[in-house]
Amino acid sequence: MRELVKTFNIAEAGAGSYRPLAILRWVMVVIFVSFGMQKFTLQSAQGIAQFISSSPFVSWLSIFGLRGEAYFLGVTEFVIAALLAAGAFNPILSALGSFMGVVTFAVTWSFFFTTPGVVKWSLSTDPMAWNLAGEFLFKDIVLLCVCTVLLLTSLPQAVTRLRE
C-alpha cells in the first residue's frame, strides 16, 4: 500500500510534503473535464466566440465554425485532463499536461486584453473596470498559477525520467 501511495504521487515527489499538490492536480482535472464538457453546448460555443474572434492567438479556430472551434477546445481540455490524471503516475505526462494547462490559461488570460469592451481603462477613481466577461476571465490568473506550480514541480522528475 505504501508503494502505491508513493507511485500515485510520483510527480509531486521531492523534499517536504507535496500532498497538497496532489489536491491541486485533481482539482485541475475536474476543472478541465467540466470546461471541456461545457464546450459541447451551444450556449458555451456562443459565449466563447467573442473571445476567439478577437484573439491574435486562437482566431484561426474560426475556420472550424462556431461549434467546431468549441469542439476543438473541448477535446483539447479533455486531453489536458487526461494528461494531468495520468501525470499522477508519470512525471513526463504531468509536465506535458501542466504545460498545456499553462498555455491554455495564458491564452484565456490574454482575452482580458484582446477582447474589446472587457476592460475599460481610465484615470478616474476606478482605473480598471471590467464587465462580467472580464470578471469571468480574471479568475484564469489563479488557474494559470496552479498549472505553473504543477509544471515546475513535475519538471525535475520528468527530466530525471527522460535521462534514464
C-alpha positions in Angstrom: 0.0 0.0 0.0 2.8 2.4 0.9 4.4 1.8 -2.5 1.1 2.6 -4.3 0.9 5.9 -2.5 4.4 6.8 -3.5 3.7 5.8 -7.1 0.4 7.7 -7.1 2.2 10.9 -6.1 5.4 10.4 -8.2 5.0 13.8 -10.0 4.9 15.5 -6.6 7.8 13.7 -5.1 10.6 15.7 -3.5 11.7 17.3 -0.3 8.9 18.1 2.1 5.2 17.4 1.8 3.9 17.5 -1.8 0.5 16.1 -0.9 -1.3 19.5 -1.3 -0.1 19.5 -4.9 -2.0 16.2 -5.5 -5.1 18.0 -4.4 -4.4 20.8 -6.9 -3.8 18.2 -9.6 -7.2 16.5 -9.1 -9.0 19.9 -8.8 -7.5 20.8 -12.2 -8.6 17.5 -13.7 -12.1 18.2 -12.6 -11.9 21.8 -13.9 -10.6 20.7 -17.3 -13.3 18.0 -17.6 -16.1 20.4 -16.7 -14.7 23.1 -19.0 -14.4 20.5 -21.8 -18.0 19.3 -21.3 -19.3 22.8 -21.5 -17.7 23.4 -24.9 -20.1 20.9 -26.4 -23.1 23.1 -25.6 -24.4 25.8 -28.0 -24.5 28.3 -25.2 -20.8 27.9 -24.4 -19.9 27.9 -28.1 -21.7 31.2 -28.5 -20.2 32.6 -25.3 -16.6 32.0 -26.3 -17.0 33.2 -29.9 -16.3 36.8 -28.9 -13.0 35.9 -27.2 -11.8 33.7 -30.0 -12.6 36.1 -32.8 -10.6 38.9 -31.1 -7.6 36.8 -30.2 -4.4 37.0 -32.1 -3.5 33.5 -30.8 -6.7 31.4 -31.5 -8.7 33.4 -34.1 -7.6 30.8 -36.6 -10.1 28.4 -34.9 -12.9 30.2 -36.7 -12.1 28.0 -39.8 -14.0 25.3 -37.9 -17.1 27.4 -37.5 -18.9 28.3 -34.2 -19.5 24.8 -33.0 -16.2 23.3 -34.4 -14.0 25.8 -32.6 -15.8 25.0 -29.3 -15.5 21.2 -30.0 -11.7 21.6 -30.7 -11.2 23.4 -27.4 -13.4 20.9 -25.6 -11.4 18.0 -26.9 -8.2 19.8 -26.0 -9.4 20.3 -22.4 -10.3 16.6 -22.2 -6.7 15.7 -23.3 -5.2 18.1 -20.7 -7.4 16.5 -18.0 -6.3 13.0 -19.1 -2.6 14.0 -19.1 -2.9 15.6 -15.6 -4.6 12.5 -14.3 -2.0 10.2 -15.9 0.6 12.6 -14.5 -0.1 11.4 -11.0 1.7 8.2 -12.1 4.2 9.6 -14.7 6.1 12.9 -14.3 6.6 13.3 -18.1 2.8 13.3 -18.6 2.4 15.6 -15.6 4.8 18.1 -17.2 3.1 17.8 -20.6 -0.4 18.3 -19.1 0.7 21.1 -16.9 2.4 22.9 -19.7 -0.7 22.6 -21.9 -2.7 24.0 -19.0 -0.3 26.9 -18.7 -0.6 27.6 -22.4 -4.4 27.3 -22.2 -4.8 29.8 -19.3 -2.1 32.1 -20.7 -4.2 32.4 -23.9 -7.5 32.8 -22.0 -5.9 35.4 -19.7 -4.8 37.3 -22.9 -8.5 37.6 -23.8 -8.7 40.0 -20.9 -6.6 42.4 -23.0 -7.6 41.4 -26.6 -11.4 41.3 -26.4 -12.9 44.8 -27.0 -15.1 46.1 -24.2 -14.0 43.7 -21.5 -11.9 46.2 -19.7 -12.3 50.0 -19.6 -9.1 51.7 -18.6 -9.4 55.2 -17.2 -7.7 57.7 -15.0 -10.8 58.1 -12.8 -11.3 56.7 -9.3 -11.7 53.2 -10.8 -8.6 52.9 -13.1 -9.5 49.4 -14.3 -13.2 48.5 -14.6 -14.3 45.3 -16.2 -17.6 43.8 -17.2 -19.0 40.3 -16.5 -16.8 38.9 -19.2 -13.8 40.4 -17.6 -14.8 39.0 -14.2 -15.1 35.6 -15.9 -11.6 35.9 -17.4 -9.9 37.3 -14.3 -10.1 34.0 -12.4 -7.9 32.4 -15.0 -4.9 34.0 -13.5 -5.3 31.7 -10.5 -5.7 28.6 -12.7 -2.6 29.7 -14.7 -0.7 29.9 -11.5 -1.9 26.4 -10.3 -0.8 24.9 -13.7 2.5 26.7 -13.4 3.2 25.3 -9.9 2.3 21.7 -11.2 4.6 22.2 -14.1 7.5 23.4 -12.1 7.2 20.6 -9.5 6.9 17.9 -12.1 9.8 19.1 -14.3 12.7 17.8 -12.2 11.1 14.4 -12.0 10.3 14.5 -15.8 13.9 15.4 -16.7 15.2 12.6 -14.5 12.8 10.1 -16.1 13.8 11.3 -19.6 17.5 10.8 -18.9 17.0 7.2 -17.7 
